[in-house]
Amino acid sequence: MAEHAAVLYSFTTLPLAAITAYIVHGLLRDTANQFHSQTAELGTEISMISLIIGEIRGFLVLFAGLLAGQFRPPRERKPV
């Protein structure tokens, strides 16, 4: 049972770590912008906004599953 929970939590911590890394590097402004010459193009903006929305939605789905698992009443076990 504990191993099952550890596997489920590992999938939630990975997006949290990625989002935290994005925030830290954004605040430090220590990254090279690969889209610097393309920022005026609409296609680049749309694809980046889609990527951001997709990552946030993926995290929210995993986080909602975590919360649902934490607050769901325990199942009754049938006697053997």
C-alpha positions as CSV (number, residue, x, y, z in Angstrom):
1,M,0.0,0.0,0.0
2,A,2.8,2.4,0.9
3,E,4.6,1.7,-2.4
4,H,1.5,2.5,-4.3
5,A,1.1,5.8,-2.6
6,A,4.8,6.6,-3.2
7,V,4.4,6.0,-6.9
8,L,1.3,8.3,-7.0
9,Y,3.0,11.1,-5.1
10,S,6.1,10.9,-7.3
11,F,4.0,11.9,-10.4
12,T,2.8,14.9,-8.5
13,T,6.1,16.1,-7.2
14,L,7.7,16.1,-10.7
15,P,5.4,18.9,-12.1
16,L,5.9,20.8,-8.8
17,A,9.7,20.7,-9.2
18,A,9.4,21.8,-12.9
19,I,7.1,24.7,-12.1
20,T,9.4,25.8,-9.2
21,A,12.4,25.7,-11.5
22,Y,10.6,27.8,-14.1
23,I,9.7,30.4,-11.5
24,V,13.2,30.5,-10.0
25,H,14.9,30.9,-13.4
26,G,12.3,33.5,-14.5
27,L,12.9,35.6,-11.4
28,L,16.7,35.3,-11.8
29,R,16.5,36.1,-15.5
30,D,19.4,33.7,-16.1
31,T,18.1,31.9,-19.1
32,A,18.8,32.4,-22.8
33,N,15.6,33.1,-24.6
34,Q,15.4,30.9,-27.6
35,F,12.4,32.8,-29.0
36,H,14.0,36.2,-28.6
37,S,13.9,36.9,-32.4
38,Q,10.4,35.4,-32.8
39,T,8.5,37.1,-30.0
40,A,6.5,39.3,-32.4
41,E,5.2,36.3,-34.3
42,L,1.6,35.2,-33.3
43,G,2.3,31.5,-33.8
44,T,5.1,31.5,-31.2
45,E,2.9,33.3,-28.7
46,I,0.0,30.9,-29.2
47,S,2.2,27.8,-28.9
48,M,3.8,29.1,-25.7
49,I,0.5,30.0,-24.2
50,S,-0.9,26.6,-25.1
51,L,2.1,24.9,-23.5
52,I,1.7,26.9,-20.3
53,I,-2.0,26.1,-20.1
54,G,-1.3,22.5,-20.8
55,E,1.3,22.2,-18.1
56,I,-0.9,24.0,-15.5
57,R,-3.9,21.8,-16.4
58,G,-1.8,18.6,-16.1
59,F,-0.6,19.7,-12.7
60,L,-4.1,20.6,-11.6
61,V,-5.4,17.1,-12.6
62,L,-2.7,15.4,-10.6
63,F,-3.2,17.7,-7.7
64,A,-7.0,17.2,-7.7
65,G,-6.4,13.4,-7.7
66,L,-4.0,13.8,-4.7
67,L,-6.6,15.9,-2.8
68,A,-9.4,13.5,-3.7
69,G,-7.4,10.6,-2.4
70,Q,-6.5,12.4,0.8
71,F,-10.0,13.4,1.7
72,R,-12.0,10.4,0.5
73,P,-13.5,8.3,3.3
74,P,-11.8,4.9,3.7
75,R,-13.4,1.9,2.1
76,E,-14.9,-0.7,4.4
77,R,-13.2,-4.0,4.2
78,K,-15.2,-7.1,3.9
79,P,-14.4,-9.8,6.4
80,V,-12.6,-12.8,4.9
